Amino acid sequence: MAAQMALGVKLRDDARFDNFHGSRNREVATRLERVCQQPDGLPVVVLCGDSDTGKSHLLQAVCHRAEQLGQGAVCISLEELMPFGPEALAGLENHAIVCLDDLGLIAGNGAWEEAVFHLYNRILDRDGLLVVSMADVPGTVPFELADLGSRLAHGLVLQLRVYRDEDRTGILKARAEQRGMVLSDDVASFIMRRAPRRLGDLLAILDTLDENSLQAQRRLTIPFVKSVMGW
C-alpha cells in the first residue's frame, strides 16, 4: 500500500475532460466521460493509442471526474510501480475507479499479468471500474495469460488516433488561451515549424514561454520566442 501511495500519479490540474482539446479524439473523450458517470456494469475500459495521443491526460481526467462525483479514484503508472513488484496492486480495488497507465508494459511477465487479472476480478466483485491504457488493442498485445487478454478485449476498447499538425496547433493555441496568453497564428506557425512534433514537447515549450513571458512581462512574438528558445 505504501508503494501505491508513493507512486499514485499526482493529478495535473489541467488534465481534465474540459481541456482535452483536438477534435480528432473528442468523440473518444466524450464516450469515456459518459462511462465514468454511468458505468452501467461495465468492468473495464481500454484506451489504445500512440504515446502522443493523450492517454495519460484522459486517465487523469477520469480521476478528476470521479472526485467531482464524490468517488474514490487512483491513477497508477505501471512503469513506476513495477520495481515494487506485483503485490503493490493489493488494495487498489478499494477505489471506485482504478486507472492503470501503460498496461502493455507487463505483457510477458507472468506474475504481473496474474496480479492484474486478480485485481480485475476484485474490482468486478465490488462493481468498480478499471480503466487502462495501452499502445495497442488487447488482441495484439502478447499477454501470456490468455484470460487477461480476453477480459480486456471484451471490455470497452477506445482507439485514440494520431494527431495531425492542425490538431496540435489547435491544442497549443487553446492551452495558451487557458493560461491567459495570446498566441497569434503567426507565432503558432513559427513554433510548429521549429519545434518537435510530439504534443508533449510542444506543451513543454508553452510552459517555458509562459514562465519567461511572465518574468519579462512580454507578450508572445516571434523575436521573443526566438530569444527564449534559442532558435
C-alpha positions as a Markdown table, in Angstrom:
| # | Residue | x | y | z |
|---|---|---|---|---|
| 1 | Met | 0.0 | 0.0 | 0.0 |
| 2 | Ala | 2.9 | 2.3 | 0.7 |
| 3 | Ala | 4.1 | 1.9 | -2.9 |
| 4 | Gln | 0.7 | 2.9 | -4.2 |
| 5 | Met | 0.6 | 6.0 | -2.0 |
| 6 | Ala | 4.1 | 6.9 | -3.2 |
| 7 | Leu | 3.5 | 6.2 | -6.8 |
| 8 | Gly | -0.1 | 7.0 | -7.4 |
| 9 | Val | 0.1 | 9.7 | -10.1 |
| 10 | Lys | -0.2 | 13.3 | -8.7 |
| 11 | Leu | -3.0 | 14.5 | -10.9 |
| 12 | Arg | -2.2 | 17.5 | -13.0 |
| 13 | Asp | -4.9 | 20.2 | -12.6 |
| 14 | Asp | -5.0 | 20.8 | -16.3 |
| 15 | Ala | -5.6 | 17.1 | -17.1 |
| 16 | Arg | -9.4 | 17.3 | -17.3 |
| 17 | Phe | -12.1 | 16.5 | -19.8 |
| 18 | Asp | -12.9 | 20.1 | -20.4 |
| 19 | Asn | -9.4 | 20.9 | -21.7 |
| 20 | Phe | -8.8 | 17.8 | -23.7 |
| 21 | His | -8.6 | 19.6 | -27.0 |
| 22 | Gly | -8.3 | 18.4 | -30.5 |
| 23 | Ser | -11.4 | 17.3 | -32.5 |
| 24 | Arg | -9.7 | 14.2 | -33.7 |
| 25 | Asn | -10.1 | 12.4 | -30.4 |
| 26 | Arg | -13.0 | 14.4 | -28.9 |
| 27 | Glu | -15.5 | 11.6 | -29.5 |
| 28 | Val | -13.4 | 9.1 | -27.5 |
| 29 | Ala | -13.1 | 11.6 | -24.6 |
| 30 | Thr | -16.8 | 12.2 | -24.6 |
| 31 | Arg | -17.6 | 8.5 | -24.6 |
| 32 | Leu | -15.1 | 7.9 | -21.7 |
| 33 | Glu | -16.6 | 10.8 | -19.7 |
| 34 | Arg | -20.1 | 9.3 | -20.1 |
| 35 | Val | -18.8 | 5.9 | -18.9 |
| 36 | Cys | -17.2 | 7.5 | -15.8 |
| 37 | Gln | -20.5 | 9.0 | -14.8 |
| 38 | Gln | -22.6 | 5.9 | -15.7 |
| 39 | Pro | -20.5 | 2.7 | -15.9 |
| 40 | Asp | -23.7 | 0.6 | -16.1 |
| 41 | Gly | -21.9 | -2.6 | -15.0 |
| 42 | Leu | -19.0 | -2.1 | -17.4 |
| 43 | Pro | -16.0 | -3.6 | -15.6 |
| 44 | Val | -13.1 | -2.3 | -17.8 |
| 45 | Val | -12.3 | 0.4 | -20.4 |
| 46 | Val | -9.2 | 0.1 | -22.6 |
| 47 | Leu | -7.7 | 3.2 | -24.1 |
| 48 | Cys | -5.4 | 2.4 | -27.0 |
| 49 | Gly | -3.2 | 4.7 | -29.0 |
| 50 | Asp | 0.2 | 6.1 | -29.7 |
| 51 | Ser | 2.3 | 7.7 | -26.9 |
| 52 | Asp | 1.3 | 11.1 | -28.1 |
| 53 | Thr | -2.5 | 10.8 | -28.2 |
| 54 | Gly | -3.4 | 11.9 | -24.7 |
| 55 | Lys | -4.0 | 8.6 | -23.0 |
| 56 | Ser | -2.4 | 9.7 | -19.7 |
| 57 | His | -4.3 | 13.0 | -19.8 |
| 58 | Leu | -7.6 | 11.1 | -20.1 |
| 59 | Leu | -6.8 | 8.7 | -17.3 |
| 60 | Gln | -6.2 | 11.7 | -15.0 |
| 61 | Ala | -9.3 | 13.3 | -16.3 |
| 62 | Val | -11.2 | 10.1 | -15.2 |
| 63 | Cys | -9.9 | 10.5 | -11.7 |
| 64 | His | -10.7 | 14.2 | -11.6 |
| 65 | Arg | -14.3 | 13.5 | -12.7 |
| 66 | Ala | -14.6 | 10.7 | -10.1 |
| 67 | Glu | -13.5 | 13.0 | -7.4 |
| 68 | Gln | -16.1 | 15.6 | -8.5 |
| 69 | Leu | -18.7 | 12.8 | -8.2 |
| 70 | Gly | -17.5 | 12.0 | -4.7 |
| 71 | Gln | -15.9 | 8.7 | -5.7 |
| 72 | Gly | -12.5 | 7.4 | -4.8 |
| 73 | Ala | -10.1 | 7.1 | -7.7 |
| 74 | Val | -6.4 | 6.4 | -8.2 |
| 75 | Cys | -4.2 | 6.6 | -11.3 |
| 76 | Ile | -1.1 | 4.4 | -11.3 |
| 77 | Ser | 1.9 | 4.4 | -13.7 |
| 78 | Leu | 2.9 | 0.8 | -14.3 |
| 79 | Glu | 6.3 | 2.0 | -15.3 |
| 80 | Glu | 6.8 | 3.5 | -11.9 |
| 81 | Leu | 5.1 | 0.7 | -9.9 |
| 82 | Met | 6.8 | -2.3 | -11.5 |
| 83 | Pro | 10.0 | -2.1 | -9.4 |
| 84 | Phe | 7.9 | -2.6 | -6.3 |
| 85 | Gly | 6.6 | -6.0 | -7.5 |
| 86 | Pro | 3.0 | -7.1 | -8.3 |
| 87 | Glu | 2.0 | -7.2 | -4.7 |
| 88 | Ala | 1.9 | -3.4 | -4.9 |
| 89 | Leu | -1.5 | -3.8 | -6.6 |
| 90 | Ala | -3.1 | -5.1 | -3.4 |
| 91 | Gly | -5.9 | -3.0 | -2.1 |
| 92 | Leu | -6.4 | -0.9 | -5.2 |
| 93 | Glu | -9.9 | -2.3 | -5.6 |
| 94 | Asn | -11.0 | -0.2 | -2.6 |
| 95 | His | -11.2 | 2.7 | -5.0 |
| 96 | Ala | -14.4 | 3.1 | -7.1 |
| 97 | Ile | -12.2 | 3.7 | -10.2 |
| 98 | Val | -8.7 | 2.4 | -10.8 |
| 99 | Cys | -6.6 | 3.7 | -13.7 |
| 100 | Leu | -3.5 | 1.8 | -14.9 |
| 101 | Asp | -1.3 | 3.7 | -17.3 |
| 102 | Asp | 0.9 | 1.7 | -19.8 |
| 103 | Leu | -0.5 | -1.7 | -19.0 |
| 104 | Gly | 1.2 | -3.2 | -22.1 |
| 105 | Leu | 4.5 | -3.0 | -20.1 |
| 106 | Ile | 3.6 | -6.1 | -18.1 |
| 107 | Ala | 2.9 | -8.3 | -21.2 |
| 108 | Gly | 5.0 | -11.4 | -20.9 |
| 109 | Asn | 5.6 | -11.0 | -17.2 |
| 110 | Gly | 3.5 | -13.9 | -15.7 |
| 111 | Ala | 3.5 | -12.6 | -12.1 |
| 112 | Trp | 2.3 | -9.2 | -13.1 |
| 113 | Glu | -0.3 | -10.5 | -15.5 |
| 114 | Glu | -1.8 | -12.7 | -12.8 |
| 115 | Ala | -1.8 | -9.8 | -10.3 |
| 116 | Val | -3.7 | -7.5 | -12.8 |
| 117 | Phe | -6.1 | -10.4 | -13.6 |
| 118 | His | -6.9 | -10.9 | -9.9 |
| 119 | Leu | -7.2 | -7.1 | -9.5 |
| 120 | Tyr | -9.7 | -7.0 | -12.4 |
| 121 | Asn | -11.8 | -9.7 | -10.6 |
| 122 | Arg | -11.7 | -7.9 | -7.3 |
| 123 | Ile | -12.8 | -4.7 | -8.9 |
| 124 | Leu | -15.6 | -6.6 | -10.7 |
| 125 | Asp | -16.8 | -8.1 | -7.4 |
| 126 | Arg | -17.1 | -4.6 | -6.0 |
| 127 | Asp | -18.9 | -3.1 | -9.0 |
| 128 | Gly | -15.9 | -0.8 | -9.6 |
| 129 | Leu | -14.4 | 0.3 | -12.9 |
| 130 | Leu | -10.9 | -0.4 | -14.2 |
| 131 | Val | -9.5 | 1.9 | -16.9 |
| 132 | Val | -6.3 | 1.0 | -18.6 |
| 133 | Ser | -4.1 | 2.5 | -21.3 |
| 134 | Met | -2.0 | 0.5 | -23.9 |
| 135 | Ala | -0.3 | 1.3 | -27.1 |
| 136 | Asp | -2.1 | -1.4 | -29.0 |
| 137 | Val | -5.5 | -3.1 | -28.9 |
| 138 | Pro | -5.7 | -6.0 | -26.5 |
| 139 | Gly | -5.9 | -8.7 | -29.2 |
| 140 | Thr | -2.4 | -7.8 | -30.4 |
| 141 | Val | -0.7 | -7.5 | -27.1 |
| 142 | Pro | 1.4 | -10.7 | -26.3 |
| 143 | Phe | -0.1 | -11.5 | -22.9 |
| 144 | Glu | 0.9 | -14.9 | -21.6 |
| 145 | Leu | -2.3 | -15.2 | -19.5 |
| 146 | Ala | -5.0 | -15.7 | -22.1 |
| 147 | Asp | -7.7 | -14.9 | -19.6 |
| 148 | Leu | -6.3 | -11.4 | -19.0 |
| 149 | Gly | -6.2 | -10.6 | -22.7 |
| 150 | Ser | -9.7 | -12.0 | -23.1 |
| 151 | Arg | -11.2 | -9.9 | -20.3 |
| 152 | Leu | -9.6 | -6.7 | -21.7 |
| 153 | Ala | -10.7 | -7.5 | -25.3 |
| 154 | His | -14.3 | -7.9 | -24.1 |
| 155 | Gly | -14.3 | -4.6 | -22.3 |
| 156 | Leu | -15.0 | -1.2 | -24.0 |
| 157 | Val | -12.0 | -0.6 | -26.3 |
| 158 | Leu | -11.5 | 3.0 | -27.3 |
| 159 | Gln | -9.0 | 3.8 | -30.0 |
| 160 | Leu | -7.2 | 7.2 | -30.0 |
| 161 | Arg | -5.9 | 8.5 | -33.3 |
| 162 | Val | -2.6 | 10.2 | -34.0 |
| 163 | Tyr | -2.9 | 14.0 | -34.1 |
| 164 | Arg | -2.4 | 15.9 | -37.3 |
| 165 | Asp | -0.4 | 19.2 | -37.3 |
| 166 | Glu | -3.6 | 21.2 | -37.4 |
| 167 | Asp | -4.8 | 19.4 | -34.3 |
| 168 | Arg | -1.5 | 20.1 | -32.5 |
| 169 | Thr | -1.7 | 23.7 | -33.5 |
| 170 | Gly | -5.3 | 24.0 | -32.2 |
| 171 | Ile | -4.4 | 22.3 | -28.9 |
| 172 | Leu | -1.4 | 24.6 | -28.5 |
| 173 | Lys | -3.5 | 27.7 | -29.0 |
| 174 | Ala | -6.3 | 26.5 | -26.7 |
| 175 | Arg | -3.8 | 25.7 | -23.9 |
| 176 | Ala | -2.2 | 29.2 | -24.4 |
| 177 | Glu | -5.6 | 30.9 | -24.1 |
| 178 | Gln | -6.4 | 29.0 | -20.9 |
| 179 | Arg | -3.3 | 30.4 | -19.4 |
| 180 | Gly | -4.2 | 33.9 | -20.4 |
| 181 | Met | -1.6 | 34.0 | -23.2 |
| 182 | Val | -2.3 | 35.4 | -26.7 |
| 183 | Leu | -0.8 | 33.1 | -29.3 |
| 184 | Ser | -1.3 | 34.5 | -32.7 |
| 185 | Asp | -1.5 | 32.4 | -35.8 |
| 186 | Asp | 2.0 | 33.6 | -37.0 |
| 187 | Val | 3.7 | 32.7 | -33.7 |
| 188 | Ala | 1.9 | 29.4 | -33.5 |
| 189 | Ser | 3.0 | 28.6 | -37.1 |
| 190 | Phe | 6.6 | 29.6 | -36.2 |
| 191 | Ile | 6.6 | 27.3 | -33.2 |
| 192 | Met | 5.2 | 24.4 | -35.2 |
| 193 | Arg | 7.9 | 24.8 | -37.9 |
| 194 | Arg | 10.8 | 24.8 | -35.3 |
| 195 | Ala | 9.6 | 22.5 | -32.5 |
| 196 | Pro | 9.5 | 18.7 | -32.3 |
| 197 | Arg | 6.1 | 17.3 | -33.4 |
| 198 | Arg | 5.3 | 15.5 | -30.2 |
| 199 | Leu | 2.5 | 17.1 | -28.4 |
| 200 | Gly | 4.2 | 16.7 | -25.0 |
| 201 | Asp | 7.2 | 18.6 | -26.3 |
| 202 | Leu | 5.0 | 21.4 | -27.7 |
| 203 | Leu | 3.2 | 21.8 | -24.4 |
| 204 | Ala | 6.6 | 21.9 | -22.6 |
| 205 | Ile | 7.7 | 24.7 | -24.9 |
| 206 | Leu | 4.5 | 26.5 | -24.0 |
| 207 | Asp | 5.3 | 26.1 | -20.2 |
| 208 | Thr | 8.7 | 27.7 | -20.9 |
| 209 | Leu | 7.3 | 30.6 | -22.8 |
| 210 | Asp | 4.6 | 31.2 | -20.2 |
| 211 | Glu | 7.2 | 31.3 | -17.4 |
| 212 | Asn | 9.5 | 33.6 | -19.3 |
| 213 | Ser | 6.8 | 35.9 | -20.6 |
| 214 | Leu | 5.5 | 36.4 | -17.0 |
| 215 | Gln | 9.0 | 37.2 | -15.8 |
| 216 | Ala | 9.8 | 39.6 | -18.6 |
| 217 | Gln | 6.3 | 41.0 | -18.9 |
| 218 | Arg | 6.5 | 40.3 | -22.6 |
| 219 | Arg | 3.8 | 39.2 | -25.0 |
| 220 | Leu | 4.5 | 36.3 | -27.3 |
| 221 | Thr | 6.1 | 37.5 | -30.5 |
| 222 | Ile | 8.4 | 35.6 | -32.9 |
| 223 | Pro | 11.5 | 37.5 | -31.7 |
| 224 | Phe | 10.6 | 36.8 | -28.1 |
| 225 | Val | 10.1 | 33.1 | -28.8 |
| 226 | Lys | 13.4 | 33.0 | -30.7 |
| 227 | Ser | 15.3 | 34.6 | -27.8 |
| 228 | Val | 13.7 | 32.3 | -25.2 |
| 229 | Met | 14.1 | 29.0 | -27.1 |
| 230 | Gly | 17.4 | 29.8 | -28.7 |
| 231 | Trp | 16.0 | 29.4 | -32.2 |
